[in-house]
Amino acid sequence: MVSAHIESVSKNQISGLELSAASFLSKLIELDQHNLTARNFRAAATSIVLMENLQTAIFGGGCFWCIEAVFDRMQGVTSVESGYMGGHVENPTYRQVCNGDTGHVEVVRVTFDAGKTSFDELLDVFFSVHDPTTLNRQGNDMGTQYRSVIFYTSEDQYREAKKKIDELTAARAWPNPIVTSLEPAGKFYMAEDYHQEYFANNGSQPYCQFVVAPKVKKFQQKFAEKLKA
């Protein structure tokens, strides 16, 4: 059952966003109540609401440089982190993951403001910028680390992702079956620093020009209304 998977997620996997909100509340309680003006209280309450609007989604769809560059440009997305998930080795390195020794997938952890965009909209973008019908492969990138996968963080995300796949299948969006797997989120390992914002920092590199840039361009053309200002 999906609920069993969710319950099995350890406390260490709880989003830092929740911890930030808890820390914020603790600080609020520590304040001298006589000095806490109505204006300050409203500002504090607004901050808490904004924190609670933040959610995370985790996608694997080929090289994380590509997916990161796309979601970086999406309205409502507050941060995108490249990393690894789904394997059996602690603290995997890029070399280990690329060699297929750890079972991890290259993923991006997307933090988004649910008041400005939705998980469903993230799914639309995700399925538009990678091929979900090629098993363990995206273009010339081959290996289980490049497989198409959605690591859901809640039962709602599981249901939405499954519904989206069912809709795309019924619409025959692709001639071949969708092989994107739905798996409960496990421990996220941040990729090495040089992988973060790779396209932004290495846009002239050949791989970026021939593989990443076309995906970014496709997103910009198809989802112009979702671009950050």
LUMBA-690994 format. One record per residue: chain; x, y, z of N, C-alpha, C in turn. Coordinates in nm, 4 decimals, decimal comma, always signed. Layout:
PT; chain; n_east; n_north; n_up; ca_east; ca_north; ca_up; c_east; c_north; c_up
PT; A; X; Y; Z; X; Y; Z; X; Y; Z
...
# end
This chain:
PT; chain; n_east; n_north; n_up; ca_east; ca_north; ca_up; c_east; c_north; c_up
PT; A; +0,0837; -0,1200; +0,0000; +0,0000; +0,0000; +0,0000; +0,0873; +0,1250; +0,0000
PT; A; +0,0395; +0,2306; -0,0663; +0,1138; +0,3549; -0,0704; +0,1330; +0,4114; +0,0689
PT; A; +0,0288; +0,4027; +0,1545; +0,0373; +0,4581; +0,2886; +0,1485; +0,3938; +0,3691
PT; A; +0,1708; +0,2656; +0,3472; +0,2775; +0,1961; +0,4188; +0,4126; +0,2513; +0,3778
PT; A; +0,4276; +0,2819; +0,2487; +0,5529; +0,3400; +0,2008; +0,5767; +0,4757; +0,2661
PT; A; +0,4717; +0,5563; +0,2714; +0,4858; +0,6901; +0,3276; +0,5241; +0,6816; +0,4745
PT; A; +0,4603; +0,5894; +0,5497; +0,4870; +0,5771; +0,6914; +0,6285; +0,5296; +0,7182
PT; A; +0,6887; +0,4616; +0,6189; +0,8218; +0,4067; +0,6388; +0,9312; +0,5109; +0,6220
PT; A; +0,8977; +0,6288; +0,5716; +0,9976; +0,7327; +0,5529; +1,0465; +0,7798; +0,6885
PT; A; +1,1779; +0,7790; +0,7097; +1,2343; +0,8125; +0,8397; +1,2243; +0,9611; +0,8682
PT; A; +1,2414; +0,9963; +0,9956; +1,2355; +1,1360; +1,0351; +1,3431; +1,2179; +0,9659
PT; A; +1,4554; +1,1558; +0,9346; +1,5647; +1,2258; +0,8690; +1,5277; +1,2710; +0,7287
PT; A; +1,4199; +1,2135; +0,6734; +1,3797; +1,2477; +0,5378; +1,2758; +1,3588; +0,5337
PT; A; +1,2314; +1,4066; +0,6531; +1,1336; +1,5139; +0,6574; +1,1959; +1,6399; +0,6009
PT; A; +1,1225; +1,7124; +0,5210; +1,1749; +1,8320; +0,4569; +1,2256; +1,9325; +0,5579
PT; A; +1,3377; +1,9954; +0,5250; +1,3924; +2,0999; +0,6091; +1,2990; +2,2178; +0,6197
PT; A; +1,2055; +2,2271; +0,5274; +1,1097; +2,3375; +0,5317; +1,0238; +2,3292; +0,6563
PT; A; +0,9830; +2,2071; +0,6937; +0,9021; +2,1900; +0,8126; +0,9822; +2,2279; +0,9363
PT; A; +1,1106; +2,1913; +0,9383; +1,1957; +2,2240; +1,0505; +1,2143; +2,3742; +1,0612
PT; A; +1,2241; +2,4408; +0,9459; +1,2399; +2,5858; +0,9454; +1,1185; +2,6527; +1,0069
PT; A; +0,9994; +2,6039; +0,9707; +0,8764; +2,6599; +1,0260; +0,8714; +2,6392; +1,1764
PT; A; +0,9128; +2,5199; +1,2218; +0,9112; +2,4898; +1,3648; +1,0080; +2,5814; +1,4382
PT; A; +1,1267; +2,6027; +1,3811; +1,2259; +2,6904; +1,4424; +1,1737; +2,8333; +1,4505
PT; A; +1,1031; +2,8724; +1,3450; +1,0487; +3,0082; +1,3399; +0,9466; +3,0274; +1,4518
PT; A; +0,8618; +2,9288; +1,4707; +0,7602; +2,9372; +1,5758; +0,8244; +2,9422; +1,7132
PT; A; +0,9296; +2,8646; +1,7323; +0,9987; +2,8640; +1,8608; +1,0544; +3,0020; +1,8917
PT; A; +1,1141; +3,0637; +1,7893; +1,1669; +3,1979; +1,8083; +1,0572; +3,2963; +1,8428
PT; A; +0,9429; +3,2790; +1,7791; +0,8292; +3,3677; +1,8005; +0,7839; +3,3607; +1,9454
PT; A; +0,7806; +3,2387; +1,9993; +0,7366; +3,2181; +2,1372; +0,8340; +3,2812; +2,2344
PT; A; +0,9629; +3,2829; +2,1987; +1,0652; +3,3382; +2,2858; +1,0570; +3,4906; +2,2969
PT; A; +0,9938; +3,5543; +2,2012; +0,9849; +3,7001; +2,2027; +0,9077; +3,7510; +2,3236
PT; A; +0,9463; +3,8669; +2,3725; +0,8736; +3,9321; +2,4801; +0,7376; +3,9745; +2,4265
PT; A; +0,6321; +3,9130; +2,4790; +0,4988; +3,9362; +2,4242; +0,4562; +4,0824; +2,4349
PT; A; +0,5140; +4,1530; +2,5312; +0,4771; +4,2941; +2,5456; +0,5325; +4,3786; +2,4312
PT; A; +0,6391; +4,3288; +2,3677; +0,6993; +4,4037; +2,2579; +0,6549; +4,3532; +2,1207
PT; A; +0,5742; +4,2479; +2,1198; +0,5289; +4,1903; +1,9931; +0,4074; +4,2689; +1,9447
PT; A; +0,4295; +4,3651; +1,8585; +0,3219; +4,4499; +1,8100; +0,2339; +4,3741; +1,7116
PT; A; +0,1172; +4,4275; +1,6856; +0,0249; +4,3649; +1,5903; +0,0888; +4,3575; +1,4524
PT; A; +0,1666; +4,4604; +1,4191; +0,2324; +4,4631; +1,2881; +0,3356; +4,3513; +1,2781
PT; A; +0,4143; +4,3334; +1,3843; +0,5143; +4,2270; +1,3844; +0,4490; +4,0903; +1,3781
PT; A; +0,3379; +4,0772; +1,4495; +0,2687; +3,9486; +1,4515; +0,2155; +3,9134; +1,3134
PT; A; +0,1605; +4,0134; +1,2432; +0,1094; +3,9888; +1,1083; +0,2227; +3,9470; +1,0153
PT; A; +0,3375; +4,0131; +1,0290; +0,4519; +3,9780; +0,9448; +0,4976; +3,8356; +0,9735
PT; A; +0,4987; +3,7992; +1,1022; +0,5400; +3,6648; +1,1394; +0,4416; +3,5615; +1,0865
PT; A; +0,3135; +3,5909; +1,0982; +0,2108; +3,4977; +1,0501; +0,2199; +3,4793; +0,8992
PT; A; +0,2481; +3,5888; +0,8287; +0,2627; +3,5808; +0,6825; +0,3798; +3,4917; +0,6448
PT; A; +0,4896; +3,5046; +0,7178; +0,6070; +3,4214; +0,6904; +0,5761; +3,2743; +0,7099
PT; A; +0,5003; +3,2436; +0,8142; +0,4650; +3,1047; +0,8415; +0,3775; +3,0488; +0,7303
PT; A; +0,2823; +3,1287; +0,6821; +0,1945; +3,0848; +0,5736; +0,2765; +3,0559; +0,4485
PT; A; +0,3727; +3,1433; +0,4183; +0,4565; +3,1232; +0,3007; +0,5373; +2,9957; +0,3125
PT; A; +0,5883; +2,9676; +0,4324; +0,6632; +2,8441; +0,4541; +0,5744; +2,7222; +0,4312
PT; A; +0,4521; +2,7302; +0,4812; +0,3619; +2,6161; +0,4700; +0,3190; +2,5917; +0,3259
PT; A; +0,3286; +2,6933; +0,2411; +0,2936; +2,6771; +0,1003; +0,4006; +2,6016; +0,0229
PT; A; +0,5219; +2,5961; +0,0776; +0,6327; +2,5331; +0,0070; +0,6229; +2,3815; +0,0133
PT; A; +0,6355; +2,3184; -0,1033; +0,6325; +2,1728; -0,1137; +0,7498; +2,1267; -0,1992
PT; A; +0,7788; +1,9974; -0,1948; +0,8879; +1,9442; -0,2756; +0,8375; +1,8347; -0,3681
PT; A; +0,9040; +1,8245; -0,4831; +0,8760; +1,7184; -0,5793; +1,0114; +1,6685; -0,6300
PT; A; +1,0210; +1,5389; -0,6549; +1,1487; +1,4797; -0,6945; +1,1311; +1,4018; -0,8242
PT; A; +1,2088; +1,4411; -0,9261; +1,1962; +1,3811; -1,0589; +1,3300; +1,3290; -1,1094
PT; A; +1,3240; +1,2149; -1,1783; +1,4381; +1,1630; -1,2510; +1,3983; +1,1461; -1,3954
PT; A; +1,4724; +1,2094; -1,4865; +1,4361; +1,2009; -1,6274; +1,5565; +1,2231; -1,7160
PT; A; +1,6598; +1,1411; -1,6944; +1,7833; +1,1600; -1,7691; +1,8821; +1,2411; -1,6882
PT; A; +1,9764; +1,3046; -1,7552; +2,0784; +1,3847; -1,6876; +2,0142; +1,4967; -1,6070
PT; A; +2,0542; +1,5101; -1,4815; +1,9909; +1,6119; -1,3972; +2,0233; +1,7542; -1,4420
PT; A; +2,1295; +1,7741; -1,5201; +2,1570; +1,9082; -1,5723; +2,0397; +1,9603; -1,6548
PT; A; +1,9767; +1,8701; -1,7308; +1,8654; +1,9096; -1,8187; +1,7420; +1,9486; -1,7389
PT; A; +1,7011; +1,8607; -1,6488; +1,5775; +1,8845; -1,5740; +1,5924; +2,0052; -1,4824
PT; A; +1,7108; +2,0199; -1,4232; +1,7356; +2,1347; -1,3356; +1,7207; +2,2655; -1,4128
PT; A; +1,7807; +2,2726; -1,5316; +1,7783; +2,3953; -1,6113; +1,6360; +2,4349; -1,6484
PT; A; +1,5507; +2,3364; -1,6725; +1,4115; +2,3641; -1,7082; +1,3344; +2,4179; -1,5876
PT; A; +1,3369; +2,3447; -1,4772; +1,2577; +2,3864; -1,3606; +1,3096; +2,5156; -1,2984
PT; A; +1,4368; +2,5463; -1,3175; +1,4913; +2,6738; -1,2692; +1,4155; +2,7919; -1,3274
PT; A; +1,3581; +2,7731; -1,4468; +1,2935; +2,8823; -1,5179; +1,1424; +2,8855; -1,4975
PT; A; +1,0900; +2,7958; -1,4175; +0,9453; +2,7836; -1,4021; +0,8920; +2,8713; -1,2887
PT; A; +0,7877; +2,9428; -1,3193; +0,7221; +3,0286; -1,2220; +0,6718; +2,9462; -1,1036
PT; A; +0,6930; +2,9958; -0,9848; +0,6475; +2,9260; -0,8645; +0,7505; +2,8335; -0,8040
PT; A; +0,8558; +2,8029; -0,8794; +0,9632; +2,7178; -0,8282; +1,0629; +2,8058; -0,7537
PT; A; +1,0926; +2,7718; -0,6299; +1,1823; +2,8539; -0,5483; +1,3256; +2,8015; -0,5472
PT; A; +1,3443; +2,6711; -0,5682; +1,4800; +2,6172; -0,5761; +1,4782; +2,4818; -0,6454
PT; A; +1,5902; +2,4485; -0,7093; +1,6071; +2,3184; -0,7743; +1,7462; +2,2670; -0,7365
PT; A; +1,7509; +2,1458; -0,6832; +1,8779; +2,0874; -0,6411; +1,9000; +1,9553; -0,7141
PT; A; +2,0186; +1,9384; -0,7685; +2,0533; +1,8133; -0,8353; +2,1113; +1,7162; -0,7337
PT; A; +2,0719; +1,5893; -0,7464; +2,1224; +1,4915; -0,6512; +2,0931; +1,3492; -0,6931
PT; A; +2,0992; +1,2583; -0,5967; +2,0835; +1,1154; -0,6223; +1,9816; +1,0550; -0,5253
PT; A; +1,9046; +0,9587; -0,5745; +1,8052; +0,8916; -0,4899; +1,7803; +0,7517; -0,5444
PT; A; +1,7371; +0,6641; -0,4551; +1,6913; +0,5319; -0,4979; +1,7942; +0,4217; -0,4948
PT; A; +1,9142; +0,4480; -0,4432; +2,0185; +0,3463; -0,4436; +2,0398; +0,2787; -0,3104
PT; A; +2,1506; +0,2063; -0,3000; +2,1778; +0,1255; -0,1804; +2,3126; +0,1577; -0,1166
PT; A; +2,3733; +0,2697; -0,1566; +2,5028; +0,3091; -0,1029; +2,4907; +0,4463; -0,0375
PT; A; +2,5500; +0,4615; +0,0812; +2,5477; +0,5908; +0,1489; +2,6426; +0,6884; +0,0789
PT; A; +2,5990; +0,8133; +0,0685; +2,6820; +0,9210; +0,0149; +2,7499; +0,8850; -0,1186
PT; A; +2,6725; +0,8496; -0,2189; +2,7309; +0,8115; -0,3477; +2,7991; +0,9295; -0,4162
PT; A; +2,9010; +0,8991; -0,4939; +2,9674; +1,0019; -0,5732; +2,9143; +0,9955; -0,7162
PT; A; +2,9388; +1,1015; -0,7914; +2,8948; +1,1054; -0,9308; +2,9559; +0,9910; -1,0104
PT; A; +3,0839; +0,9632; -0,9857; +3,1513; +0,8560; -1,0589; +3,0851; +0,7208; -1,0289
PT; A; +3,0527; +0,6970; -0,9027; +2,9879; +0,5706; -0,8657; +2,8514; +0,5575; -0,9330
PT; A; +2,7751; +0,6651; -0,9296; +2,6412; +0,6624; -0,9893; +2,6509; +0,6403; -1,1405
PT; A; +2,7437; +0,7094; -1,2047; +2,7608; +0,6953; -1,3502; +2,8041; +0,5545; -1,3894
PT; A; +2,8791; +0,4894; -1,3013; +2,9235; +0,3525; -1,3290; +2,8130; +0,2497; -1,3046
PT; A; +2,7009; +0,2954; -1,2498; +2,5897; +0,2048; -1,2224; +2,6139; +0,1148; -1,1040
PT; A; +2,7042; +0,1571; -1,0129; +2,7414; +0,0723; -0,9000; +2,6512; +0,0871; -0,7781
PT; A; +2,5686; +0,1901; -0,7748; +2,4961; +0,2196; -0,6509; +2,3443; +0,2036; -0,6615
PT; A; +2,2921; +0,1967; -0,7829; +2,1474; +0,1865; -0,8006; +2,0750; +0,3196; -0,7926
PT; A; +2,1494; +0,4287; -0,7761; +2,0857; +0,5600; -0,7649; +2,0436; +0,6144; -0,9013
PT; A; +1,9516; +0,7073; -0,8954; +1,9047; +0,7792; -1,0139; +1,9486; +0,9246; -1,0010
PT; A; +1,9863; +0,9853; -1,1121; +2,0104; +1,1288; -1,1128; +1,8738; +1,1969; -1,1049
PT; A; +1,8543; +1,2778; -1,0017; +1,7245; +1,3418; -0,9813; +1,7414; +1,4906; -0,9523
PT; A; +1,6287; +1,5602; -0,9583; +1,6243; +1,6984; -0,9108; +1,5171; +1,7070; -0,8025
PT; A; +1,5505; +1,7785; -0,6966; +1,4526; +1,8055; -0,5907; +1,4032; +1,9479; -0,6116
PT; A; +1,2765; +1,9582; -0,6467; +1,2158; +2,0871; -0,6800; +1,1337; +2,1364; -0,5619
PT; A; +1,1671; +2,2540; -0,5125; +1,0870; +2,3175; -0,4078; +1,0008; +2,4230; -0,4755
PT; A; +0,8707; +2,4171; -0,4488; +0,7796; +2,5094; -0,5189; +0,6749; +2,5653; -0,4245
PT; A; +0,6253; +2,6817; -0,4612; +0,5206; +2,7496; -0,3858; +0,3864; +2,7016; -0,4397
PT; A; +0,3148; +2,6230; -0,3602; +0,1874; +2,5659; -0,4047; +0,0817; +2,6733; -0,4276
PT; A; +0,1077; +2,7940; -0,3809; +0,0147; +2,9035; -0,4062; +0,0347; +2,9656; -0,5431
PT; A; +0,1475; +2,9315; -0,6093; +0,1774; +2,9893; -0,7398; +0,1817; +2,8857; -0,8517
PT; A; +0,2111; +2,7630; -0,8185; +0,2085; +2,6554; -0,9171; +0,1679; +2,5282; -0,8451
PT; A; +0,1417; +2,4238; -0,9197; +0,0926; +2,2999; -0,8592; +0,1781; +2,1807; -0,9007
PT; A; +0,1652; +2,0726; -0,8265; +0,2352; +1,9492; -0,8614; +0,1906; +1,9012; -0,9985
PT; A; +0,0626; +1,9191; -1,0292; +0,0102; +1,8782; -1,1597; +0,0791; +1,9549; -1,2725
PT; A; +0,1034; +2,0834; -1,2511; +0,1719; +2,1634; -1,3537; +0,3182; +2,1205; -1,3671
PT; A; +0,3796; +2,0836; -1,2563; +0,5162; +2,0321; -1,2623; +0,5199; +1,9028; -1,3441
PT; A; +0,4185; +1,8197; -1,3264; +0,4107; +1,6951; -1,4034; +0,4001; +1,7229; -1,5530
PT; A; +0,3193; +1,8223; -1,5890; +0,3048; +1,8573; -1,7309; +0,4403; +1,8927; -1,7918
PT; A; +0,5172; +1,9712; -1,7190; +0,6490; +2,0116; -1,7682; +0,7428; +1,8916; -1,7733
PT; A; +0,7441; +1,8133; -1,6679; +0,8321; +1,6964; -1,6603; +0,8109; +1,6025; -1,7784
PT; A; +0,6859; +1,5712; -1,8096; +0,6580; +1,4779; -1,9190; +0,6796; +1,5403; -2,0564
PT; A; +0,6929; +1,6714; -2,0617; +0,7135; +1,7379; -2,1902; +0,8607; +1,7528; -2,2273
PT; A; +0,9496; +1,7453; -2,1299; +1,0904; +1,7730; -2,1595; +1,1793; +1,6489; -2,1517
PT; A; +1,1188; +1,5317; -2,1394; +1,1982; +1,4087; -2,1486; +1,1103; +1,3010; -2,2115
PT; A; +1,1719; +1,1928; -2,2548; +1,0986; +1,0828; -2,3176; +1,0695; +0,9770; -2,2109
PT; A; +0,9444; +0,9653; -2,1675; +0,9102; +0,8699; -2,0617; +0,8871; +0,7277; -2,1125
PT; A; +0,9194; +0,7030; -2,2401; +0,8936; +0,5695; -2,2972; +1,0207; +0,4884; -2,3197
PT; A; +1,1367; +0,5471; -2,2906; +1,2622; +0,4738; -2,3119; +1,3148; +0,4246; -2,1773
PT; A; +1,3274; +0,2953; -2,1624; +1,3681; +0,2359; -2,0358; +1,5178; +0,2544; -2,0125
PT; A; +1,5505; +0,3159; -1,8996; +1,6907; +0,3353; -1,8599; +1,7720; +0,4087; -1,9659
PT; A; +1,7073; +0,5079; -2,0270; +1,7774; +0,5809; -2,1318; +1,7084; +0,7134; -2,1633
PT; A; +1,7916; +0,8152; -2,1909; +1,7450; +0,9408; -2,2471; +1,8437; +0,9802; -2,3556
PT; A; +1,8043; +0,9670; -2,4795; +1,8946; +0,9968; -2,5895; +2,0151; +0,9047; -2,5867
PT; A; +2,1343; +0,9630; -2,5874; +2,2565; +0,8840; -2,5826; +2,3015; +0,8508; -2,4407
PT; A; +2,2295; +0,9033; -2,3418; +2,2617; +0,8724; -2,2019; +2,1919; +0,7425; -2,1637
PT; A; +2,2697; +0,6392; -2,1393; +2,2127; +0,5077; -2,1103; +2,2586; +0,4551; -1,9747
PT; A; +2,1667; +0,3896; -1,9047; +2,1968; +0,3334; -1,7745; +2,0803; +0,3560; -1,6800
PT; A; +2,0732; +0,2751; -1,5752; +1,9613; +0,2871; -1,4810; +1,9588; +0,4219; -1,4103
PT; A; +2,0737; +0,4895; -1,4058; +2,0785; +0,6211; -1,3410; +2,0015; +0,7263; -1,4191
PT; A; +1,9644; +0,6933; -1,5439; +1,8911; +0,7880; -1,6273; +1,7439; +0,7485; -1,6452
PT; A; +1,6976; +0,6560; -1,5652; +1,5599; +0,6085; -1,5843; +1,4576; +0,7155; -1,5480
PT; A; +1,3407; +0,7024; -1,6052; +1,2312; +0,7956; -1,5794; +1,1573; +0,7525; -1,4531
PT; A; +1,1545; +0,8419; -1,3545; +1,0932; +0,8058; -1,2262; +1,0427; +0,9304; -1,1546
PT; A; +0,9341; +0,9124; -1,0817; +0,8821; +1,0159; -0,9923; +0,8868; +0,9593; -0,8514
PT; A; +0,9646; +1,0212; -0,7645; +0,9714; +0,9797; -0,6254; +0,8690; +1,0630; -0,5476
PT; A; +0,7557; +1,0030; -0,5178; +0,6478; +1,0786; -0,4544; +0,6741; +1,0955; -0,3044
PT; A; +0,6324; +1,2092; -0,2512; +0,6524; +1,2406; -0,1097; +0,5228; +1,2336; -0,0291
PT; A; +0,4135; +1,2025; -0,0949; +0,2844; +1,1907; -0,0266; +0,1909; +1,1046; -0,1100
PT; A; +0,0842; +1,0586; -0,0482; -0,0149; +0,9803; -0,1223; -0,0824; +1,0648; -0,2293
PT; A; -0,1003; +1,1944; -0,2006; -0,1599; +1,2835; -0,3008; -0,0729; +1,2907; -0,4251
PT; A; +0,0584; +1,3029; -0,4055; +0,1484; +1,3063; -0,5211; +0,1423; +1,1754; -0,5992
PT; A; +0,1348; +1,0638; -0,5285; +0,1251; +0,9343; -0,5974; +0,0001; +0,9295; -0,6849
PT; A; -0,1134; +0,9701; -0,6275; -0,2399; +0,9653; -0,7015; -0,2362; +1,0591; -0,8228
PT; A; -0,1820; +1,1794; -0,8039; -0,1762; +1,2746; -0,9147; -0,0856; +1,2248; -1,0266
PT; A; +0,0281; +1,1687; -0,9886; +0,1224; +1,1190; -1,0895; +0,0629; +1,0018; -1,1662
PT; A; -0,0030; +0,9111; -1,0957; -0,0651; +0,7950; -1,1601; -0,1758; +0,8405; -1,2549
PT; A; -0,2547; +0,9375; -1,2100; -0,3621; +0,9899; -1,2939; -0,3056; +1,0527; -1,4207
PT; A; -0,1956; +1,1263; -1,4063; -0,1342; +1,1908; -1,5223; -0,0848; +1,0869; -1,6230
PT; A; -0,0209; +0,9824; -1,5732; +0,0281; +0,8759; -1,6614; -0,0879; +0,8065; -1,7312
PT; A; -0,1956; +0,7816; -1,6581; -0,3138; +0,7180; -1,7173; -0,3735; +0,8060; -1,8272
PT; A; -0,3781; +0,9369; -1,8030; -0,4335; +1,0294; -1,9021; -0,3469; +1,0342; -2,0278
PT; A; -0,2164; +1,0404; -2,0094; -0,1254; +1,0456; -2,1242; -0,1298; +0,9151; -2,2039
PT; A; -0,1466; +0,8040; -2,1322; -0,1565; +0,6741; -2,1984; -0,2845; +0,6660; -2,2808
PT; A; -0,3948; +0,7107; -2,2214; -0,5237; +0,7079; -2,2909; -0,5222; +0,7994; -2,4134
PT; A; -0,4485; +0,9103; -2,4037; -0,4415; +1,0059; -2,5150; -0,3406; +0,9640; -2,6214
PT; A; -0,2690; +0,8540; -2,5951; -0,1651; +0,8059; -2,6873; -0,0675; +0,9179; -2,7216
PT; A; -0,0204; +0,9830; -2,6153; +0,0726; +1,0946; -2,6323; +0,2024; +1,0503; -2,6983
PT; A; +0,2391; +0,9243; -2,6797; +0,3574; +0,8670; -2,7431; +0,3199; +0,7333; -2,8065
PT; A; +0,3878; +0,6937; -2,9106; +0,3547; +0,5660; -2,9758; +0,3898; +0,4435; -2,8914
PT; A; +0,4849; +0,4609; -2,7986; +0,5263; +0,3503; -2,7124; +0,4762; +0,3705; -2,5696
PT; A; +0,4663; +0,2628; -2,4926; +0,4149; +0,2728; -2,3552; +0,5040; +0,3578; -2,2643
PT; A; +0,4432; +0,4268; -2,1701; +0,5171; +0,5044; -2,0704; +0,5777; +0,4090; -1,9680
PT; A; +0,7063; +0,4261; -1,9392; +0,7744; +0,3368; -1,8450; +0,8146; +0,4098; -1,7165
PT; A; +0,7688; +0,5317; -1,7007; +0,8003; +0,6087; -1,5799; +0,7514; +0,5335; -1,4576
PT; A; +0,8402; +0,5130; -1,3607; +0,8008; +0,4419; -1,2389; +0,7654; +0,5409; -1,1286
PT; A; +0,6771; +0,4984; -1,0402; +0,6371; +0,5774; -0,9242; +0,6900; +0,5064; -0,8001
PT; A; +0,7751; +0,5741; -0,7262; +0,8390; +0,5127; -0,6105; +0,8374; +0,6089; -0,4925
PT; A; +0,8256; +0,5561; -0,3703; +0,8276; +0,6448; -0,2536; +0,9634; +0,7119; -0,2393
PT; A; +0,9622; +0,8374; -0,2015; +1,0879; +0,9107; -0,1864; +1,1726; +0,8486; -0,0762
PT; A; +1,3003; +0,8341; -0,1053; +1,3948; +0,7855; -0,0063; +1,4881; +0,8982; +0,0340
PT; A; +1,6070; +0,8637; +0,0751; +1,7026; +0,9652; +0,1168; +1,7605; +1,0349; -0,0053
PT; A; +1,7619; +1,1663; +0,0015; +1,8155; +1,2480; -0,1080; +1,9594; +1,2843; -0,0757
PT; A; +2,0487; +1,2570; -0,1705; +2,1886; +1,2937; -0,1562; +2,2193; +1,4059; -0,2544
PT; A; +2,2624; +1,5187; -0,2026; +2,2958; +1,6312; -0,2888; +2,4166; +1,5968; -0,3745
PT; A; +2,4082; +1,6285; -0,5030; +2,5214; +1,6053; -0,5925; +2,6327; +1,7055; -0,5621
PT; A; +2,7502; +1,6768; -0,6134; +2,8652; +1,7626; -0,5920; +2,8365; +1,9055; -0,6373
PT; A; +2,9047; +2,0008; -0,5758; +2,8773; +2,1430; -0,6001; +2,8797; +2,1804; -0,7468
PT; A; +2,9725; +2,1233; -0,8229; +2,9850; +2,1666; -0,9625; +2,8671; +2,1235; -1,0489
PT; A; +2,7817; +2,0348; -0,9963; +2,6622; +1,9948; -1,0712; +2,5476; +2,0938; -1,0519
PT; A; +2,5520; +2,1709; -0,9442; +2,4429; +2,2642; -0,9157; +2,4492; +2,3822; -1,0128
PT; A; +2,3353; +2,4149; -1,0724; +2,3270; +2,5238; -1,1716; +2,4276; +2,5015; -1,2844
PT; A; +2,4378; +2,3761; -1,3284; +2,5398; +2,3420; -1,4273; +2,5192; +2,4166; -1,5592
PT; A; +2,3975; +2,4195; -1,6072; +2,3706; +2,4858; -1,7351; +2,3963; +2,6359; -1,7252
PT; A; +2,3578; +2,6943; -1,6129; +2,3784; +2,8380; -1,5940; +2,5261; +2,8734; -1,5938
PT; A; +2,6076; +2,7828; -1,5420; +2,7511; +2,8098; -1,5297; +2,8359; +2,7548; -1,6446
PT; A; +2,7750; +2,6684; -1,7265; +2,8522; +2,6041; -1,8334; +2,7744; +2,6002; -1,9652
PT; A; +2,7012; +2,7053; -1,9923; +2,6128; +2,7071; -2,1077; +2,6809; +2,6861; -2,2419
PT; A; +2,8101; +2,7191; -2,2514; +2,8806; +2,7048; -2,3788; +2,9407; +2,5663; -2,3983
PT; A; +2,9319; +2,4844; -2,2955; +2,9861; +2,3482; -2,3052; +2,9052; +2,2693; -2,4092
PT; A; +2,9701; +2,1849; -2,4915; +2,9003; +2,1141; -2,5995; +2,7752; +2,0380; -2,5550
PT; A; +2,7825; +1,9646; -2,4447; +2,6652; +1,8889; -2,3995; +2,5495; +1,9846; -2,3697
PT; A; +2,5818; +2,0968; -2,3076; +2,4781; +2,1944; -2,2759; +2,4156; +2,2510; -2,4032
PT; A; +2,4988; +2,2762; -2,5034; +2,4503; +2,3340; -2,6282; +2,3618; +2,2376; -2,7065
PT; A; +2,4026; +2,1109; -2,7096; +2,3333; +2,0150; -2,7962; +2,2251; +1,9325; -2,7257
PT; A; +2,2292; +1,9238; -2,5929; +2,1323; +1,8411; -2,5207; +2,0447; +1,9237; -2,4264
PT; A; +2,1070; +2,0050; -2,3424; +2,0299; +2,0805; -2,2431; +1,9533; +2,1959; -2,3078
PT; A; +2,0221; +2,2747; -2,3884; +1,9594; +2,3947; -2,4475; +1,8304; +2,3651; -2,5245
PT; A; +1,8247; +2,2580; -2,6066; +1,6990; +2,2291; -2,6779; +1,5822; +2,2003; -2,5826
PT; A; +1,6103; +2,1374; -2,4692; +1,5036; +2,1098; -2,3723; +1,4544; +2,2400; -2,3087
PT; A; +1,5482; +2,3273; -2,2785; +1,5113; +2,4569; -2,2216; +1,4284; +2,5365; -2,3223
PT; A; +1,4720; +2,5353; -2,4470; +1,3993; +2,6080; -2,5514; +1,2586; +2,5523; -2,5690
PT; A; +1,2458; +2,4201; -2,5635; +1,1147; +2,3577; -2,5776; +1,0224; +2,4002; -2,4644
PT; A; +1,0758; +2,4039; -2,3449; +0,9960; +2,4488; -2,2299; +0,9527; +2,5935; -2,2476
PT; A; +1,0451; +2,6782; -2,2882; +1,0146; +2,8201; -2,3039; +0,9079; +2,8442; -2,4097
PT; A; +0,9075; +2,7624; -2,5137; +0,8099; +2,7794; -2,6194; +0,6744; +2,7212; -2,5820
PT; A; +0,6746; +2,6046; -2,5198; +0,5485; +2,5367; -2,4893; +0,4805; +2,5921; -2,3649
PT; A; +0,5600; +2,6423; -2,2714; +0,5038; +2,6910; -2,1448; +0,5422; +2,8355; -2,1193
PT; A; +0,5265; +2,9175; -2,2210; +0,5659; +3,0582; -2,2106; +0,4973; +3,1272; -2,0933
PT; A; +0,3731; +3,0877; -2,0660; +0,2984; +3,1536; -1,9575; +0,3482; +3,1117; -1,8204
PT; A; +0,4311; +3,0093; -1,8137; +0,4821; +2,9605; -1,6846; +0,6246; +3,0077; -1,6578
PT; A; +0,6812; +3,0880; -1,7468; +0,8177; +3,1359; -1,7287; +0,8247; +3,2400; -1,6174
PT; A; +0,9342; +3,2359; -1,5434; +0,9569; +3,3381; -1,4422; +0,9750; +3,4733; -1,5119
PT; A; +0,9310; +3,5766; -1,4463; +0,9418; +3,7110; -1,5037; +1,0885; +3,7528; -1,5072
# end
